[in-house]
Amino acid sequence: MRIRRLASFALLLVLAGSAGALDLPDVLQRIDQTSEIAEAEAALDLARAELGLARFAGDISFGLQPGVTVSTPETGPFADEIKLSASASVSAPVGLSDAQSVSVEKAAAAVMAAERAVERAYVDARFEVFLLYEQAWLAQMEQETLAIELETARQVVENNERLFESGLISLVALAASEEDSLEAEISYLENSRDRRITWLELAYKIGLDPTHTLDFEAPVIELGDLPLPPELTDWALRTDPAMIAQRERIADLESLIVEPVSRNPVDSIRASLSAFSHTVAVTYNTGASSLSGSYSFIAAIGGSDETSGPTQTWDIGLSVSLGIQTQRERALELETLTAELEKERERLLFLEDVVTLQVRAKYQQYLLTQGAAEQSARVYEHAQSNLELVQERFLQDRATQLDVVSAETQLVRAETQLTIARAREQEAKLAVAAYSGYLPELWQ
């Protein structure tokens, strides 16, 4: 009775809130609900916004500066002369500065990297959601098998109780069957918990209501042939995000060495005109790519000398600011860039070794799962043969009905283990393809 009550409780635990069935296509249509994709798309939006900001040269700025000048001779009264003046200026960018151009290049590269990250996130999410779905389906299938094993164990205990009462078996044999039944019961309860956990992981991953446990249809996907490790390694070296970023870093350093950032020798050009206490000036800053103009004048002059007035002169000015540098700085810069380039190339070789080893390791794991699936297939065939033999003996009154039930249960377990082994083989195949960047080709 205790076994029966616990089994009923576990069954209610598993099926509570069940509301229909779920299949793999429905689940894969919801991969955009995963947090990884949402985060990658948010990062892409941010990168695009930063690129737009980097491409903006700047706002036009205006300035107005009023002024008062007080002049006092050494022997004269205070504030012998007072001048009221004003100055207005405007500055506008006419292009991107050198620093802004570098920022645009970096922002554009960040957008490209973010776009690749979004594509990778979709591929990874598809793989991860499939794994979660398959684990949930396997847990469901395992639950059905454990229920059969538990029922068989109960029947064995009931049969042994009758045999013990008849004196046909020992107490040790009865206790052993009860122990087996208890272990089957514990396995059933533990798998009930595991099945619930796998369902919650999948539900939270793709945004389903976790309070309603759904039944799962068998996942069916069509996979192509998996290339050999050398070709998979080539795919991984081309598509791995770390490898791509490292190659781009090396290319940037090589471009700085071959084609250094050009510097305009002219820093700024200024033209001005002054006449009758009015001054107009225009300045072009080559480094900042900005054009600015200013206008200043004396509004009024007052003081003890009433004949004082604007100076009746005019002046035209043109000035050019030149920046002259020696080649010493460039030589030191080349030395630094060359050392950094060598370091990054060594880093690239290290990453290539890591990627190659990972591909080999995952491919070997795939081969191991293939061997395990073949072994499970042989066990299943053996269980089929055993069932046929027991059924034949039952017809000859050489086996009991319980023997037939036990053989059928063993066949169900062998079939379940074969399904699990084949699922693990498929998961390993997808895993090596996902790491190598070959998953879109394998699973279209």
C-alpha positions in Angstrom: 0.0 0.0 0.0 2.8 2.4 0.8 4.4 1.9 -2.7 1.0 2.4 -4.3 0.3 5.6 -2.5 3.7 7.0 -3.3 3.4 6.1 -6.9 0.0 7.8 -7.1 1.4 10.9 -5.5 4.3 11.1 -7.9 2.0 10.7 -10.9 -0.1 13.6 -9.6 3.0 15.6 -9.1 4.1 15.1 -12.7 0.7 15.6 -14.4 -0.5 18.4 -12.2 -1.5 21.4 -14.4 -1.1 19.4 -17.6 -2.7 21.4 -20.4 -2.1 19.9 -23.8 0.9 18.9 -25.9 3.9 20.8 -27.2 6.0 20.0 -30.2 9.5 21.1 -31.3 8.4 23.5 -34.1 6.3 25.4 -31.7 9.2 25.7 -29.3 11.7 26.8 -31.9 9.4 29.6 -33.1 9.8 31.2 -29.7 13.6 31.3 -29.6 13.5 35.1 -30.0 12.0 35.2 -26.4 15.3 34.0 -25.0 17.3 36.4 -22.9 20.5 35.8 -24.9 18.9 37.0 -28.1 17.2 39.9 -26.4 20.6 41.0 -24.9 22.4 40.6 -28.2 19.8 42.7 -30.1 19.9 45.3 -27.3 23.7 45.4 -27.7 23.2 45.9 -31.5 20.8 48.7 -31.0 23.3 50.4 -28.6 26.2 49.9 -31.1 24.1 51.5 -33.9 23.2 54.4 -31.7 26.8 54.9 -30.8 27.7 54.8 -34.5 25.1 57.5 -35.2 26.5 59.6 -32.3 30.1 59.2 -33.6 29.1 60.3 -37.1 27.6 63.5 -35.7 30.3 66.2 -36.1 28.9 68.5 -33.4 26.5 71.4 -32.9 26.9 75.0 -34.0 27.8 77.1 -31.0 27.2 80.8 -30.5 28.8 83.2 -28.0 28.2 86.7 -26.8 30.7 88.5 -24.5 30.0 92.1 -23.4 32.9 94.0 -21.8 33.7 97.1 -19.8 37.2 98.7 -19.8 38.1 101.3 -17.3 41.3 103.4 -17.8 42.8 105.6 -15.1 46.0 107.8 -15.6 48.5 107.7 -12.8 47.8 111.4 -11.9 44.2 111.6 -13.0 40.9 110.9 -11.4 39.4 107.4 -11.1 37.7 106.1 -14.3 39.1 108.8 -16.5 37.9 106.7 -19.5 35.3 104.0 -19.8 34.9 101.8 -22.9 31.8 99.6 -23.5 32.5 96.8 -25.9 30.9 93.6 -27.1 32.0 90.5 -29.0 29.9 87.8 -30.8 31.3 84.5 -32.1 30.0 81.4 -33.9 31.7 78.1 -34.4 30.5 75.3 -36.7 32.0 71.9 -37.6 32.7 71.4 -41.3 33.6 67.7 -41.1 34.8 65.1 -38.7 38.0 65.7 -36.8 40.8 63.1 -36.8 39.7 61.8 -33.4 36.1 61.6 -34.5 37.0 59.7 -37.7 38.8 57.1 -35.5 35.7 56.9 -33.3 33.5 56.3 -36.4 35.7 53.5 -37.6 35.7 51.9 -34.1 31.9 52.3 -33.8 31.3 50.8 -37.3 33.5 47.8 -36.4 31.5 47.5 -33.1 28.2 47.4 -35.2 29.6 44.6 -37.4 30.7 42.6 -34.3 27.2 43.1 -32.7 25.5 41.9 -35.9 27.7 38.8 -35.9 26.8 38.3 -32.2 23.1 38.5 -33.0 23.5 35.8 -35.7 25.5 33.7 -33.4 22.9 34.2 -30.6 20.1 32.9 -32.8 22.1 29.8 -33.7 23.1 29.1 -30.1 19.6 29.7 -28.9 18.2 27.3 -31.4 20.7 24.6 -30.2 20.1 25.3 -26.5 16.3 25.3 -26.8 16.4 22.0 -28.7 18.6 20.5 -26.0 16.1 21.7 -23.3 13.2 20.3 -25.2 14.9 17.0 -25.8 15.8 16.7 -22.1 12.2 17.4 -21.1 10.9 14.8 -23.6 13.5 12.2 -22.4 12.4 12.9 -18.8 8.8 12.3 -19.8 9.7 9.1 -21.6 11.8 8.0 -18.6 8.8 8.6 -16.3 6.6 6.3 -18.4 9.3 3.6 -18.2 9.9 4.0 -14.5 6.1 3.7 -14.0 6.1 0.4 -15.7 9.2 -0.8 -13.8 7.6 0.3 -10.5 4.4 -1.6 -11.3 6.4 -4.7 -12.2 8.4 -4.4 -9.0 5.1 -4.2 -7.0 3.9 -7.3 -8.8 7.1 -9.1 -7.9 6.7 -8.2 -4.2 3.1 -9.3 -4.1 4.1 -12.6 -5.8 7.0 -13.1 -3.4 4.7 -12.5 -0.4 2.5 -15.3 -1.5 5.5 -17.6 -2.1 6.9 -16.7 1.3 3.6 -17.5 3.0 3.7 -20.8 1.2 7.2 -21.4 2.4 8.6 -21.5 -1.2 11.1 -18.7 -0.8 13.2 -17.3 2.1 12.7 -14.1 3.9 15.9 -12.8 2.4 14.4 -13.2 -1.1 11.3 -11.4 -0.1 13.3 -8.6 1.5 15.4 -8.3 -1.7 12.3 -7.8 -3.8 11.0 -5.2 -1.4 14.4 -3.4 -1.7 14.2 -3.5 -5.5 10.6 -2.1 -5.3 11.7 0.7 -3.0 14.6 1.7 -5.3 12.2 1.7 -8.2 9.9 4.0 -6.2 12.7 6.4 -5.3 13.8 6.5 -9.0 10.3 7.3 -10.0 10.0 10.2 -7.5 13.5 11.6 -8.4 12.6 11.6 -12.1 9.4 13.3 -11.3 11.4 16.1 -9.7 13.9 16.1 -12.6 11.1 16.3 -15.2 9.6 19.2 -13.4 12.9 21.0 -13.4 13.6 20.5 -17.1 10.1 21.8 -17.8 10.7 24.9 -15.8 14.1 25.5 -17.5 12.4 25.3 -20.9 9.4 27.4 -19.9 11.5 30.2 -18.5 13.9 30.0 -21.4 11.2 30.7 -24.1 8.6 32.6 -22.1 6.0 29.9 -21.4 3.7 29.7 -18.4 5.6 27.5 -16.0 2.6 26.7 -13.9 1.1 24.4 -16.5 3.2 21.4 -17.4 2.8 20.3 -21.0 3.3 16.9 -22.6 6.0 16.7 -25.3 5.9 15.2 -28.7 9.0 13.4 -29.9 11.5 15.8 -31.4 12.2 15.1 -35.0 14.9 16.9 -36.9 16.8 16.2 -40.1 20.5 16.6 -39.9 23.1 16.5 -42.7 26.4 14.7 -42.7 29.0 15.9 -40.3 32.4 16.7 -41.9 35.7 15.3 -40.6 37.7 17.2 -38.0 40.0 19.0 -40.5 37.1 20.6 -42.3 35.3 21.3 -39.0 38.4 23.0 -37.7 38.5 25.3 -40.8 34.9 26.2 -40.2 35.7 27.0 -36.5 38.7 29.1 -37.3 36.7 31.2 -39.8 33.6 31.6 -37.6 34.7 31.7 -34.0 34.0 35.2 -32.6 37.3 35.3 -30.7 39.2 34.4 -33.8 37.4 37.0 -35.9 38.1 39.7 -33.3 41.7 38.7 -33.0 42.2 38.8 -36.8 40.6 42.2 -37.0 42.9 43.5 -34.2 45.9 42.3 -36.1 44.7 43.9 -39.3 44.3 47.2 -37.5 47.8 47.1 -36.2 49.2 46.2 -39.6 47.4 49.1 -41.2 48.8 51.5 -38.6 52.3 50.2 -39.4 52.0 50.3 -43.2 49.9 53.4 -43.4 50.3 55.7 -40.4 47.7 58.1 -39.5 48.4 61.2 -41.6 48.7 64.5 -39.8 48.0 67.9 -41.5 51.1 70.2 -40.9 48.7 73.2 -40.8 47.0 73.4 -37.4 44.9 76.4 -38.1 44.4 79.4 -40.4 43.2 82.8 -39.2 42.1 85.8 -41.2 41.1 89.1 -39.5 40.1 92.6 -40.4 40.1 95.6 -37.9 38.8 99.0 -38.8 37.2 101.9 -36.8 37.1 99.9 -33.5 35.4 96.9 -35.3 37.1 93.6 -35.7 36.1 90.6 -37.7 38.0 87.3 -37.6 37.5 83.9 -39.2 39.5 80.8 -38.1 39.7 77.3 -39.6 41.0 74.6 -37.3 42.2 71.6 -39.4 42.6 69.2 -36.5 39.1 69.8 -35.3 37.6 70.4 -38.8 35.8 73.4 -37.5 35.2 76.9 -38.8 34.6 79.8 -36.4 34.0 83.5 -36.8 34.0 86.4 -34.4 32.9 90.0 -34.4 33.8 92.6 -31.8 33.3 96.3 -31.5 33.4 99.2 -29.1 29.9 100.4 -28.4 30.7 103.6 -26.5 33.5 105.5 -24.9 33.0 108.0 -22.0 35.3 109.9 -19.7 37.0 113.2 -19.1 38.4 113.4 -22.6 35.3 114.1 -24.6 37.3 114.2 -27.8 38.3 110.6 -27.4 36.7 108.3 -30.0 37.4 105.3 -32.1 40.7 104.9 -33.7 40.6 105.9 -37.4 42.8 103.0 -38.6 42.3 99.7 -40.2 44.3 96.4 -40.2 44.2 93.2 -42.2 45.8 90.0 -40.8 46.4 86.5 -41.9 48.1 83.9 -39.7 48.9 80.2 -40.2 49.8 77.9 -37.4 52.2 75.1 -38.4 53.0 72.0 -36.5 56.4 70.6 -37.2 57.4 67.2 -35.7 60.6 65.1 -35.9 60.6 61.5 -36.9 61.6 60.4 -33.4 58.0 60.0 -32.3 57.1 58.0 -35.4 60.1 55.7 -34.8 59.0 55.0 -31.2 55.4 54.5 -32.3 56.5 51.9 -34.9 58.6 50.1 -32.3 55.6 49.9 -30.0 53.2 48.8 -32.7 55.6 46.1 -34.0 55.9 44.7 -30.5 52.1 44.7 -30.0 51.6 43.1 -33.4 53.9 40.3 -32.5 52.1 39.7 -29.2 48.7 39.6 -31.0 50.0 37.2 -33.6 51.2 34.9 -30.8 47.7 35.2 -29.3 46.2 34.2 -32.6 48.3 31.1 -32.7 47.3 30.2 -29.2 43.6 30.6 -30.1 44.0 28.5 -33.1 45.4 25.7 -31.0 42.6 26.0 -28.5 39.9 25.9 -31.2 41.6 22.9 -32.9 41.8 21.0 -29.6 38.1 21.8 -28.8 36.9 20.5 -32.2 38.9 17.3 -31.8 37.6 16.8 -28.3 34.0 17.3 -29.2 34.3 15.1 -32.3 35.8 12.3 -30.1 32.9 12.7 -27.7 30.6 12.3 -30.7 32.3 9.1 -31.7 31.9 7.8 -28.1 28.2 8.5 -28.2 28.0 6.6 -31.5 29.6 3.6 -29.8 27.2 3.8 -26.9 24.2 3.9 -29.2 25.5 0.8 -31.0 25.9 -1.0 -27.7 22.4 0.0 -26.6 21.1 -1.3 -29.9 22.7 -4.7 -29.2 21.2 -4.7 -25.7 17.8 -4.0 -27.1 18.1 -6.9 -29.6 19.1 -9.1 -26.7 16.1 -8.0 -24.7 13.8 -8.8 -27.7 15.3 -12.3 -27.9 14.8 -12.8 -24.2 11.1 -11.8 -24.4 10.5 -14.1 -27.3 12.2 -17.0 -25.4 10.2 -16.3 -22.2 6.9 -16.1 -24.2 7.7 -19.4 -25.8 8.4 -21.0 -22.4 5.2 -19.5 -21.0 3.2 -21.3 -23.8 5.0 -24.5 -22.7 4.2 -23.8 -19.0 7.8 -23.4 -18.2 7.5 -19.7 -17.3 5.0 -17.7 -15.3 3.0 -14.7 -16.3 5.2 -12.6 -14.0 8.3 -13.8 -16.0 6.6 -12.5 -19.2 5.9 -9.2 -17.5 9.5 -8.9 -16.3 10.8 -9.6 -19.7 8.5 -7.0 -21.2 9.7 -4.5 -18.7 13.3 -5.2 -19.5 12.5 -4.7 -23.2 10.9 -1.3 -22.4 13.9 -0.3 -20.4 16.2 -1.4 -23.2 14.2 0.6 -25.7 14.3 3.6 -23.5 18.0 3.3 -23.1 18.4 3.0 -26.8 16.3 6.1 -27.4 18.4 8.0 -24.8 21.7 6.8 -26.4 20.6 7.9 -29.8 19.5 11.3 -28.4 22.9 11.7 -26.8 24.5 10.9 -30.1 22.5 13.5 -31.8 23.2 16.1 -29.1 27.0 15.4 -29.5 26.7 15.8 -33.3 24.9 19.1 -32.8 27.4 20.2 -30.2 30.5 19.8 -32.4 28.7 21.5 -35.3 27.6 24.4 -33.1 31.1 24.9 -31.8 32.6 24.8 -35.3 30.0 27.2 -36.7 28.7 24.5 -39.0 25.3 24.1 -37.3 23.4 26.2 -39.9 24.8 23.9 -42.6 24.1 20.7 -40.7 20.6 21.6 -39.5 18.8 23.7 -42.1 
